[in-house]
């Protein structure tokens, strides 16, 4: 009997200690969950400007770029070199630039020891050139996608998209911008690196000098770092030499949502979002960007100015475990004592999206929740949506749980018809490919499928919080011609880019 009592007492003691330890861990996690760097950042490094990628143009007019994925070491302000990955260097990549109407080719060499891909985020192009998980590049292999650039001027970007590994590959440093120009002249600042500045914002966590890609037990969104890098620069400042400066802001973080504003609450003009220029400049004092979203803002600067771009909590109802309590200093702008004149902003910029009055050929219901869509967890051998070429569709996309989610679709830009129960705000009046959806809210998107039909090659749609994507919150769609049959996917070997993946659907073949 005494032995049994002693054993029972021992079990109770272990349980009490375990519960107490877990409670202590919860309390510690809660205390550590929020980050506040306001006033704590020494802006002591000039902002690095990614170089424009070199290119050649052959006799047929094809502009060719060369990119190499490689490992290296970078100075990220930790006192010792940080192991990183990059394109054509140790961290991030050069800015690719092409003009609407050009034929482009990008030779991508993989010099890493892991299979990866390169996805052209926001680009309208054939599915076989998209760079999603169906176009893997094995170590030592090369992939050479080619397409004609045919979309309005916009700030796009490129990054890996390997199935289940996207978060890790982007976090280590594989990302860069792709700027599309248009021959139509707009009176905006446009001298790259002078008054037209790429601003690729990423948060990082460190373990000593190494990147820490772990996340807390309660951080379901993924990695949230306490150090913000802009173009790979910690504590960056930008010397501004003109009266106005155009910032091409890209949220390249894995999970963090930013609410951008300046410390002196100055107004600025939002002139473009994901898919290009807005119909007209929108005056704003704050701007919400979720992972993958872009915006171009034009900021007025006075001689001798100093102002800091910051991020404050993005949501009214905050959850500190998803970064919603965090306050961050990001980039300091420093006006020169004498500034060169800048043109006045035009009152109109670009035609507004025009799909609201189109005949809708299909209406889709998409639900994002946990680690899967309403079609189930991502399956490379299942197609969830088959869309018909030259058809406009309405997609109602719902965030069905209490987590932070956004929605990104490959190949095309959509028009926001309804946002959170009402008409979209002015900053969502242009073309978009990524959009934040608040918990338990819905958006109505209108999109048209044009130019590229390939029943054997799928595109993706997914949450762009990269851990969610990797866990399975992603689906596939194909664009088919009328009457075209959709068959069975065969995922290609990473080395074999001659074989095209074939597409199936769990519910059987589709035909129109």
BELURJO-V248366 format. One record per pair of residues at least 6 apart in sequence whose ideal C-beta (glycine too) atoms are under 7 Angstrom apart, sorted by the first residue. I is the first residue (numbers start at 1). GAP is how many residues later the second one is. Records with the same first field share a line. If there is no record, write none. Layout:
I->GAP + GAP
This chain:
29->187 + 188 + 189
33->287 + 288
34->286 + 291 + 292
35->191 + 291 + 293
36->290 + 291
37->291 + 292
38->272 + 289 + 291
40->289
41->194 + 288
42->193
43->192 + 193 + 194 + 289
44->191
45->188 + 189 + 190 + 191
46->191
47->183 + 184 + 186 + 189 + 190 + 191 + 284
48->183 + 184 + 185
49->144 + 148 + 149 + 182
50->42 + 43 + 44 + 45 + 126 + 127 + 148 + 181
51->43
52->42 + 43 + 45 + 140
53->12 + 41 + 42 + 43
55->8 + 9 + 10
56->8
57->6
58->6
61->42
62->41 + 43
63->35 + 39 + 40 + 41
64->41 + 43
65->31 + 41
66->41
67->20 + 21 + 26 + 39 + 41 + 51
68->19 + 20 + 41 + 43
69->16 + 18 + 41 + 42 + 43 + 47 + 105
70->16 + 41 + 42
71->14 + 41
72->12 + 14 + 17 + 18
73->8 + 9 + 10 + 11 + 17
74->7 + 8 + 10 + 16 + 17 + 158
75->6
76->6 + 153 + 158
77->157 + 158
78->128 + 131
79->130
80->129
81->128
82->127 + 128 + 129
83->127
84->6 + 7 + 88 + 89
85->27 + 87 + 88 + 89
86->6 + 7 + 87 + 88
87->6 + 7 + 87 + 89
88->6
91->82 + 141
92->81 + 83 + 84 + 108 + 139 + 140
93->82 + 83
94->82
95->81 + 82 + 84 + 103
96->82
97->82 + 84
98->6 + 51 + 82
99->82 + 84
100->49 + 50 + 51 + 53 + 80 + 81 + 82
101->48 + 49
102->47
103->43 + 45
104->42 + 43 + 45
105->39 + 41
106->38 + 39
107->35 + 37
108->10 + 29 + 34 + 35
109->33
110->6 + 27 + 28 + 29 + 30 + 31
112->27
113->26
114->25
115->21 + 22 + 23 + 24 + 47 + 379
116->21 + 44 + 46 + 53
117->14 + 15 + 16 + 18 + 19 + 20 + 43 + 44 + 45
118->13 + 40 + 42
119->11 + 12 + 13 + 39 + 40 + 41 + 42
120->10 + 11 + 36 + 38 + 58
121->35 + 36 + 37 + 38 + 171
122->32 + 34 + 152 + 153 + 311
123->33 + 55
124->26 + 27 + 287 + 288
125->22 + 286
126->21 + 326 + 328
127->284 + 325 + 327 + 330 + 331 + 332
128->326 + 329 + 372
129->16 + 17 + 18
130->280 + 281 + 329
131->14 + 30
132->29 + 278 + 327 + 328
133->28 + 29 + 30 + 247
134->323 + 324 + 357 + 358 + 367
135->8
136->26 + 358
137->6 + 357
138->356 + 357
141->353 + 354
143->354
149->31
151->29
152->30 + 123 + 124 + 125 + 198
153->27 + 28 + 29 + 123 + 124
154->26 + 118 + 121 + 122
155->22 + 24 + 93 + 95 + 117 + 139 + 141
156->22 + 24
157->18 + 19 + 20 + 21 + 93
158->18 + 20
159->11 + 15 + 16
160->6 + 9 + 10 + 14
162->7
163->217
164->306
165->305
166->300 + 303 + 304
167->55 + 87 + 299 + 300 + 303
168->45
170->84 + 296
171->40 + 42 + 52 + 83
172->39
175->25 + 77
177->21 + 23 + 71 + 73
186->91 + 160 + 163
187->156 + 159
188->58 + 83 + 110
189->6 + 7 + 53 + 55 + 56 + 57 + 109 + 153
190->6
194->47
195->47 + 49 + 50 + 51 + 147
196->50
197->41 + 48 + 49 + 50 + 51
198->33 + 50
199->31 + 48 + 49 + 50 + 51 + 132
200->30 + 31 + 50 + 52
201->27 + 29 + 48 + 49 + 50 + 51 + 52 + 57 + 129
202->27 + 50 + 51
203->21 + 22 + 24 + 25 + 50 + 53
204->7 + 21 + 23 + 25
205->7 + 18 + 20 + 21
206->6 + 21
213->10
215->7 + 8
216->105
218->103
219->102
220->183
221->34 + 101 + 182 + 183 + 244 + 246
222->32 + 33 + 243 + 244 + 245
223->31 + 32
224->31 + 32 + 99
227->7
228->100 + 102
230->6 + 100 + 101
236->95
237->95 + 97
238->93 + 95 + 96
239->95 + 97
240->61 + 93 + 94 + 95 + 96
241->95 + 98 + 99
242->97 + 98 + 100
243->57 + 58 + 96 + 97 + 98 + 99
244->54 + 55 + 56 + 57 + 98
245->54 + 56
246->50 + 52
247->50 + 52
248->46 + 48
249->11 + 40 + 45 + 46 + 48
250->44
251->7 + 38 + 39 + 40 + 41 + 42
253->38
254->37 + 212 + 213
255->36 + 210 + 211 + 212
256->67
257->31 + 33 + 57 + 66 + 147 + 179
258->31 + 53 + 56
259->27 + 29 + 52 + 53 + 54 + 55
260->26 + 27 + 29 + 49 + 51
261->24 + 25 + 49 + 51
262->45 + 46 + 47 + 48
263->44 + 45 + 47
264->43
265->20
266->41
267->16 + 17 + 18
268->16 + 29 + 30 + 31
269->12 + 13 + 14 + 28 + 29 + 76
270->8 + 11 + 12 + 14 + 17 + 25 + 27 + 157
271->6 + 7 + 10 + 25 + 26 + 27 + 78
272->6 + 23 + 24 + 158
273->21 + 22 + 154 + 157 + 159
274->19 + 20 + 139 + 157 + 158 + 159 + 160
275->138 + 155 + 156 + 157 + 158
276->74 + 154 + 155
277->72 + 73 + 153
278->71 + 72 + 151 + 152
279->69 + 70 + 71 + 73 + 150 + 151
280->67 + 68 + 69
281->64 + 68
282->144 + 145
284->143
287->8 + 10 + 140
288->26 + 148
289->6
290->116 + 144 + 146 + 174
291->115 + 173 + 174 + 175
292->114 + 116 + 142 + 172
293->141
298->47
299->34
301->32 + 34 + 38
302->33
303->32 + 33 + 34 + 35 + 36
304->31 + 33
305->28 + 29 + 30
306->26 + 28
307->26
308->21 + 24
309->21 + 22
310->18 + 19 + 20
311->17 + 19
312->15
313->11 + 12 + 13
314->10
315->9
318->6 + 7
322->82
352->77
353->62 + 77 + 78
355->37 + 60 + 91 + 93
356->59 + 61 + 90
358->34 + 88 + 90
359->33
360->32 + 33 + 34
361->27 + 30 + 31 + 32
362->25 + 29 + 31
363->30 + 31
364->21 + 29 + 31
365->9 + 31
366->7 + 8 + 29 + 30 + 31
367->6 + 7 + 31 + 33
368->29 + 30 + 31 + 32 + 37 + 39 + 95 + 105
369->31 + 32
370->31
371->6 + 97 + 100 + 101 + 102
372->100 + 101
373->100 + 102
375->9 + 100
377->95
378->94 + 96 + 97
380->109 + 111
381->108 + 110 + 123
382->94 + 122 + 123 + 124
383->75 + 93 + 94 + 95 + 103 + 120 + 121 + 122
384->91 + 92 + 93
385->90 + 92
386->91 + 92 + 94 + 100 + 124
387->6 + 62 + 90 + 92
388->61 + 92 + 94 + 124
389->60 + 64 + 90 + 91 + 92
390->59 + 60
391->58
392->54 + 56
393->54
394->50 + 52
395->50 + 52
396->46 + 48
397->10 + 40 + 45 + 46 + 48
398->44
399->6 + 38 + 39 + 40 + 41 + 42
401->38
402->37
403->36
404->61
405->32 + 58 + 60 + 63
406->28 + 29 + 30 + 31 + 57 + 58 + 59
407->27 + 28 + 30 + 56
408->25 + 26 + 53 + 54 + 56
409->24 + 52
410->49 + 50 + 51
411->41 + 48
412->35 + 37
413->18 + 19 + 20
414->18 + 19 + 31 + 32 + 33
415->16 + 30 + 31
416->8 + 12 + 16 + 19 + 27 + 29
417->27 + 28 + 29
418->25 + 26
419->9 + 24
420->18 + 21
434->30
435->8
437->6
449->30
452->27
453->26 + 27 + 28
454->24 + 25
455->23 + 25 + 29 + 30 + 31 + 48
456->31 + 44 + 45 + 46 + 47
457->21 + 43 + 44
458->18 + 19 + 20 + 45
459->18
460->14 + 16
461->14 + 16
462->7 + 11 + 12 + 13
463->6 + 10
478->8 + 25
480->6 + 30 + 32
482->30
483->28 + 29
484->27 + 28
485->24 + 26
486->17 + 19 + 23 + 24
487->15 + 16 + 17 + 22
488->14 + 16
489->12 + 13 + 14 + 15
490->11 + 12
491->10
492->7 + 9
